[in-house]
C-alpha cells in the first residue's frame, strides 16, 4: 500500500510538473513573441520618424525659369530640367554678373553696396571663393578707391572647362577722376569652380534663385 501510494504521488507530481512546464513554456513563448513584436514596432517607428525628418529637410522650393513676352510671363520649366544649353546660358550670366559685381568701382555709393551684396549672395560659407573676395575687399576699399578712379568691367568670354569649372576673361576700363590722367584698360582671367544647391527657403530663393554658387575664384592679371 505504501509503495502504491508513493507511485501515485510520483505520478501526480509528474503531471503537475508537466502542466507547470507547459504553462511556463507558453508564457515564455508569448513573452518572446511580444518582445519581438515590440522590437519590430520600434524599428518601424524609428524608420518612419527618420523618413519624415529626411523628407521634411528636403527643399520644397522648385525654381522655375520664365520668359517675358509681350509683357506676359510664361514658365519655361524647372531650372534643373532645362536643356543643358539653357542651363549653360543661365550659369554664364551668373558668372558674368559675379565678376562685374566684385570688380566694378562705381561713383554711386548705393549702387556699389548693391553690387557687393549681390556678389556675396553667390558665395557659400567656408569656401575658398569667400576667402578670396573677403581679402580683395579688405585690401581694396572700393568706396575710397571711387574717389580717385572708376572701374567698368566687361566680361569677354565664359568657357566651361568641365561640368562645374569655368574660365572667365574680362577687361577693366579704369577711368581716373583727375582730368590729367588718361583712361586705360587691364585684362584679367579667372578659373572658377561652382556648386549648385537648391534654395531651401524664400529668402534663399530671392537672393540666389538658381542656387548657383561660386566655390573658387582664382584670377590673374594678363596685361
VENRA-V209487 format. One record per pair of residues at least 24 apart in sequence whose ideal C-beta (glycine too) atoms are under 8 Angstrom apart, sorted by the first residue. I is the first residue (numbers start at 1). J is the second residue. Records with the same first field share a line. If there is no record, write none. Layout:
I=J, J
This chain:
59=198, 199, 200
61=198, 199, 200, 201, 202, 204, 205
62=198
63=198, 199, 205, 209, 210, 211
65=90
79=209, 210
80=198
88=160
90=210, 212
91=166, 194, 210, 212
92=158
94=122, 210, 212
95=155, 158, 166, 168, 192, 194, 214
96=155, 158, 168
97=122
98=122, 192, 214, 217
99=153, 155, 168, 170, 190
100=153, 155
102=133, 136, 217
103=151, 153, 170, 172, 188
104=151, 152, 153
105=142, 145, 146, 149, 150, 151
106=142, 146, 150
107=146, 150
109=143, 146
112=142, 143, 146
116=142
121=207, 208
122=208, 212, 213, 214
123=213, 214
124=195, 197, 213, 215
127=213, 214, 215, 216
128=215, 216, 217, 218
129=192, 193, 214, 215, 216, 217
132=216, 217, 218
133=217
147=177
148=176, 177, 178
149=174, 175, 176, 177
150=174, 175, 177
151=175
161=191
164=193, 194, 195, 215
165=191, 192, 193, 194
166=191, 192, 194
167=191, 192
168=192
169=222
186=221, 222, 223
187=221, 222, 223
188=219, 220, 221, 222
189=219, 220, 222
190=217, 218, 219, 220
191=216, 218, 219
192=216, 217, 218
